[in-house]
Amino acid sequence: AGPLEGRTAIEVGPGPGGLTRALFLEGAARVVAVERDERCRPALAAVAERYPGRLDVRFGDALAADWRGLLAGTTGKPVIVANLPYNIATRLLIGWLEAEPWPPWYDRMVLMFQKEVAERIVAGPGTKAYGRLAVIAQWRAKPQLLFQLKPEAFTPPPKVASAVVLLVPRADPQPPCSVTVLGRVTAAAFGQRRKMLRQSLRALVPDPIAFLEAAGIDPTLRGEVLSIADFAHLARVLERWPKVAPLER
């Protein structure tokens, strides 16, 4: 039995169906594929004919897809398996990671990215690749870089190397906070990477030094050295931070 035995797989950008066929060979009971290119219709129709009643292809923009709606009637959580279109890969991933309610509607994700994006997902504090994507991904999931592929592995070969990442959702991300607020904190902290937090967090609070001291974070640090837990803690403190007092007239 394959690792997808009896499961539903979500695929984005199946193209002519090479990966789609592989998913069925690995035991997928059903594949729901979202494809934007109408030229792929004949090839995908041939795959559907080979696996009657098991391939559901929806033509449209994956960024606008109603994933829960596409899975209506499906039992069990699906696995997202896709060689993501590189121009929308990060936006798709962030959308899946920020899904509410949490735990999410999917069981896990096995995704191919441009190598640099994959490295950003698994990067640790203090590294050049560490940033907002790493914080969101590692707070809500356990990402693991599985393997890399050189351009020659594809026809035609792209100009960049690729890598496959496994992301398993954390049932209860710790410390708990709002993922939306966490996004705001990381956007501010990494928006000006070389500036200390006492400066970069001015976009969030009028007195970032008092805010950081209340959170127990050194105001002279830069965002790139904070841990995932540090950022989640900052988001939790920000949720409860007093609103700016109105100006006296």
N, C-alpha and C positions, 0 to 999 in steps of 0.2 A: 504494500500500500504506500502511495506517495504521501508527502507531508501535507498536501491539500485534500486528502481523501475525504469526500463527502462535504466539503466546504464550498462556500460561495467566494469567488475572487472578484475584486474590483480592479479594472485595468483602465488606465488613462493613456490615450494615444496608441491604440493597438496597431495602427498602420495596416499593412497587408496581413497581419495575423500570426506572425512567427512566434511571439511570446504567448499568444492566445492558445495556439496548438500545444505549446509546452505545458501550459497550465492544465489543460485537459489530460495530457499524458501523466502529469503529476497527481491526478486524481480529483481535480476540481469537479464538483457536481454541477456547478453553474458559474458562468463568467458574465459579469455585467461590464460592458466596455463603453467608454465615452470617446468618440472620435470626431474631430472637427473637419477632417478632409473627406469630402464626398467621393473623391477618386478611389477611396479604399472600399467602397460599397461592394463591388464585385468580388474582391478577394475575401472580404469578411463574410459575404453571403455563402461562399464556397466552404468556409470553415463551419458556418452555421448548419449547412447541409450535411457536413460530415458528422456533426454532433447535434442531431435534431433535438430542439426544445431546451438546449442547455446554454446557448449563447444569446444574450440580450444586448444588442448594439444600439446605442443612442447617439445620434449625430447632433453635435452642438458644442458649446464652449464649456469645458470642464470647470472653469472658474465660476460659472453660473449654475452648475449642476445642483439639484436637490438630492443629495446622497441618500438621505433617509427615505425620500419618496421613491427613488430608483430601487430601493431594497424592500419595498412593501411586499409582505407575504413571505419574506425570507426567514427561515429559522436559523438561529445561531448568528454570531457576529462574523462578518466577512473579513477576509484578509486583503489588504490593498497591495497589489503587486504590479509595479509599473516602471517602465523606462520613461520617466517623465520628460515632456518637452522642456528643454533647458530654459526657454524664455519665460515659463510660468512656474517652474518647479518650486521655487522658494515660496511664492504666494500660495500655491496649493498646499504645501507642507504646513505653513503657518495657519492656514484655514483649518486644516485637520487637527493641528495641535491646540488650537483655541476653541475647539468644538465644545458646546455646552448642550446638555448637561455632561458632566464627567463622572465616571469613566465613559469613554466615547462609544460610538456606534460600531466601531471596528475593533477587531481582535489584535491586530498588529499591522505594520507596514514594512514591506520590503521594496525599496525604491532605488533606482539608479539616478545619480546626479552627475553634473560636472564635478570633477575631482576636487576642485577648490571649494565648492559648496559642501560636499561631503565632509571635507576637513573642518569647515566652519561648524558643522553640526556636532561633531565629536570633540571639538577643541576644549582645552582646559584653561583655567585662569592663568594669566601671565604670558600667554602665547599670542602671536600676531593674529591668528585666525579666530581667537575668542571674541565673541560679541553677542548681540541680541539673539541671534539664531541659536547659538549654543545654549544660552540661558533658558529660553523657552523650551527648546527640545529636551534638554537634560532635566528640567524641572518636571515636565509632564510625561517624560518617557525615558526609557533606557536605550539610548542609541549605540549601535555597534557597527563600525566599519568592517564589512565582511571581506571584500576584495576589490582590487582595482583592475581596470581594463585599459589597455593602450588603444589609441585611435585605430590601429590596424585590425582590431577585433570587429570593426564595423565596415559595411559597404554601403555607400562610399564612406571613407574614414573621416571623422570630424577633425577639427583643428585642436581639440582638447582631449585630455584623458578623462576617463569616467570612473566612478566608484559606486558600489552597491552598499546601502546602509539598511540595517534592520533597526526598527524602532518599536519597542514593546511598551505600551502605555503603563504608567504607574497608576495603580488603583486609587491611591491617596497621596498626591504630591505633597512633599513636606519641605519647609514649613508651609502651612496652608495660606493662600492669599488669592486675590482676584487675578485671573490671568490677564484681564484688560489693564489693571493697574500695574501689573508686572511689566507689561508691554510699554507702558508710559515711562516707568522708571528706567528700563533698559534703553529705550529710545533716547532719553535725556542723557544718561551716563555715557553712552557710546556715540552720541551725536557729535561730541567734541572729545575724542579719545585722549588727547594729550593734556586736557585740562583736569585739575583736581575736582573732586566731587563738590566741593564747596562753591565751585564756579559753574560746573556743568548742570547741577540740579536746580539752578535758579529758574529754569523753565517750569519747574514743578511747584516750588514753594518760595515765598519771598525771603525767608531766612533759612537757607540750606544748612548753615552751621548748627543752628539750634535743632533742626530736624535730624541731622546726622548724629549729633550728640545724644539725642533722645533714643536713637536706634542703636547706639553703641558702636558707631562706625567712625573711624578717624576721618575728619573732613579733608585732610591733606592727601588722602589716597586717590588713585585714579580708578575708574570703573573696571579696567582690564585686570585688576588684581583681586577683585571681590569674587567670592565663591557663589555658586548657585543659591545656596542657603542664605547668603548675605543679601542677595537681590530680592529673594522672596520675603525676607524679613523686612527690608526697606519698603516693599510694596504693602506689607501688612501694616506697618507703622503709618504709611501715607494714607491708607484707607481710614484711619482714625485721627489723622492730623487735623487740628482746628482750621476752619475756613478763615480766609483773610478777613479781618475786621473791616467794615465799611469806613470810608473816610468821614471824619466829622465835618459838618457844614456850619 
